[in-house]
Amino acid sequence: MLHDLNGGPLAAPGRFDVCVIGAGPAGITLAMDLAKKNKRVALCEAGAFELTQLSQDNYKGAWVGDPYLELDAIRLRYFGGTSGHWTGYCRPLDEIDFLRKDRINPDAHWPIERRDLDPYLADACAVVQVKPPPASRVIAPELGLQEDFFSFSRPPVRFGDKYRKPIVASKTITLLLNANLVGVEAKDGRITSCIFQSYNQKNQSIVADKYVFAMGGIENSRQLLWHAARSPGNICSPEAPLGRYWMDHPHYTIGGALVSFKAPAARRFFGLTPQKQMQLGVLNCGLRLEPASQDHTQRMIKELVCVAPALGEWAASLAHRSMNCGIRIRAAWEAAPVFDNRVALSPSRKDRFGIPAPTLYWRHAPLDLKTLRATALQFNAWLTSRKLGRLRLEPWVLGRGGYPSQDELGGPHLMGGTRMADNPREGVVDRNCQVFGSKNLFMAGSSVFSSSGHSNPTLTILQLALRLSDHLTA
Ligand SMILES: Cc1cc2nc3c(=O)[nH]c(=O)nc-3n(C[C@H](O)[C@H](O)[C@H](O)COP(=O)(O)OP(=O)(O)OC[C@H]3O[C@@H](n4cnc5c(N)ncnc54)[C@H](O)[C@@H]3O)c2cc1C
C-alpha cells in the first residue's frame, strides 16, 4: 500500500511488526524479505518516487580533513536511495576482511565471519541480478599476487524503478513517502514510536515492535547521534563509539604501465593474497587496469626512453605492434578503521527539520599509503619478473607529496559510524545489528561495517539486510 504523507497522516495505521526507515537498497531488500515472511512493515521514506530539491537539500553537510566529496552530491534522498546512481560493481567481502589482524590494525575486523554471510550470497545476488563472482585466483604464489573478480549489475539495478511495483502492490508493506524521521520516543530502553514529518508539516507517528534505521552510511549515524542525545541512555548505550570509525574506500589513479598484454576486463582486479597482506602488515587493496589514452601511452614511452633507453626501445616496439600497451592504474583499497574519522553533528547548521547537519571528519592513516604502495610494488614485481612490462607510479604513492586533491577520492562508499562489535565499548551494534542499549532498534546498511575490505559495499549490505530479516523474524 502506498501513502504520501504530504497528503496528511494515515487514518488508522495500527501497529506494525517492523518499521523500516529509509527505502534505499538496504531498506527495500529488508522490507521485501519481511513481507515474504508475512510481517506487517511500515517502510518510511524521506523522499518521493522522483528526486526533489526539497528532499535533497537535507543531505547538505561539511567535511573536515583530507579532500572529500560534497555530501549532497554523493547520496540521493528519494525512493531507491543512492542506487539511483550506483555503478553496479558487486563482490562480497573476503574472508580475511573479517579476521583479527591486531598487529596491522587492532580495529580492522568484524565480530562475525564471512561464513555468517555466505548463506545470503545467492539471494543478495538475485536482488541485483548478478551471478556470484568467481573466487580469487593466485597468479604468482611467490609474490603473493592474485586476481580478484567482480560481477556487474548491468544495467545497474535501480531499486526505485525495479522494486516500486511489488512494494506498492504488497499487502503487508505500507510505503510512506515524503516521511522524514524527525523524532524517536523511547522509554526504558525501548522505542515506543517514531515521528515522521512531511514537507508541508504533516506529522505521522508509527508504532511498531521493532525499528530499523536504513538511512545510509552517514544518516544512520547522524540520526542516531541526534535522537540518542535527546533521550540519553534510552536509544543507544552512552559508551558506544557512535559516529566513529567512519570509512570510505580511497579511490585514486596511482600511475600507469607499459605492458605486453591488453588491459584486462574491468571485472578483474589485482590484489595481494591474505598471507601476503599479513606478511607485509597491510590491508586489502584492488588494482584496476584500464587502457590509457594514446597521449598518455606516448608520454610514458618517451619518459622510459629517457631513463632506460633499452627498455624504451622495447616499449616503442610494443607500441609499434599495438597501441594497447599503455594502461592506467586505479586503486581502491581498505582504509584503516580510525577512531577519529567520524560523523558528528554540526554545531551551527541544521536541516529544514531542525536536525543538525552532518560534519564528516576524514583523514587518511599512514597504513592506507602503506597498503597501497605494498600492493603496487608486488604488482610491479610480477610485471618485471614475468617480463610483462614496466610500472610508473605517481610520486605521491612513493611518499613524495600528499594525496592529489583532484581525483575520484572515494567510492563514494559510506561505511562505519555504527560499527558492529561484541561490546558497546568497541561498537554501536551487536552481531545481529541491534543497537547496544536498545531493546528494539536495529541498523541496516554499511554504517555497521567494522572494516571494509576492498570490495564495493552494496552486495554485503544486501547480505546483511537478508540476515537481519531472518533475525527479526526468528
Ligand atoms: C557514484 C556512485 C557509484 C557507486 N557505485 C557502486 C558500485 O558500483 N557498487 C557498490 O556496491 N556500491 C556502489 N555505490 C554505493 C551504493 O550506492 C550504496 O552502497 C548503496 O546505495 C547504499 O544503500 P543504503 O540503502 O544503505 O543507503 P542509500 O542508498 O543511501 O539509501 C538511504 C535511504 O534512506 C532515505 N532517508 C535518508 N534520510 C531519511 C530520513 N530522515 N527519513 C526517512 N528516510 C530517509 C533516503 O532517501 C534513501 O532512500 C556507489 C555510490 C555512488 C554515489
The ligand as a Gaussian input file, in Angstrom:
#p B3LYP/6-31G(d) Opt

LIG

0 1
 C       28.534000       7.352000      -7.861000
 C       28.356000       6.124000      -7.011000
 C       28.714000       4.874000      -7.517000
 C       28.557000       3.742000      -6.727000
 N       28.890000       2.533000      -7.268000
 C       28.759000       1.420000      -6.519000
 C       29.099000       0.142000      -7.062000
 O       29.496000       0.016000      -8.218000
 N       28.966000      -0.945000      -6.252000
 C       28.539000      -0.847000      -4.963000
 O       28.468000      -1.871000      -4.275000
 N       28.181000       0.348000      -4.434000
 C       28.282000       1.477000      -5.176000
 N       27.916000       2.681000      -4.646000
 C       27.394000       2.725000      -3.267000
 C       25.896000       2.368000      -3.201000
 O       25.153000       3.340000      -3.903000
 C       25.474000       2.296000      -1.735000
 O       26.247000       1.295000      -1.107000
 C       24.006000       1.969000      -1.526000
 O       23.159000       2.856000      -2.200000
 C       23.696000       2.040000      -0.026000
 O       22.378000       1.626000       0.197000
 P       21.585000       2.066000       1.519000
 O       20.187000       1.599000       1.356000
 O       22.325000       1.636000       2.714000
 O       21.649000       3.682000       1.532000
 P       21.050000       4.719000       0.484000
 O       21.099000       4.185000      -0.874000
 O       21.763000       5.991000       0.749000
 O       19.515000       4.874000       0.911000
 C       19.123000       5.533000       2.086000
 C       17.631000       5.856000       2.002000
 O       17.214000       6.473000       3.234000
 C       16.387000       7.588000       2.955000
 N       16.485000       8.544000       4.083000
 C       17.533000       9.324000       4.403000
 N       17.241000      10.089000       5.470000
 C       15.970000       9.771000       5.851000
 C       15.111000      10.222000       6.892000
 N       15.467000      11.175000       7.765000
 N       13.866000       9.677000       6.997000
 C       13.455000       8.705000       6.130000
 N       14.261000       8.245000       5.119000
 C       15.487000       8.767000       4.977000
 C       16.963000       8.131000       1.647000
 O       16.039000       8.944000       0.965000
 C       17.309000       6.854000       0.885000
 O       16.211000       6.372000       0.149000
 C       28.042000       3.840000      -5.399000
 C       27.686000       5.097000      -4.897000
 C       27.844000       6.232000      -5.685000
 C       27.453000       7.571000      -5.109000

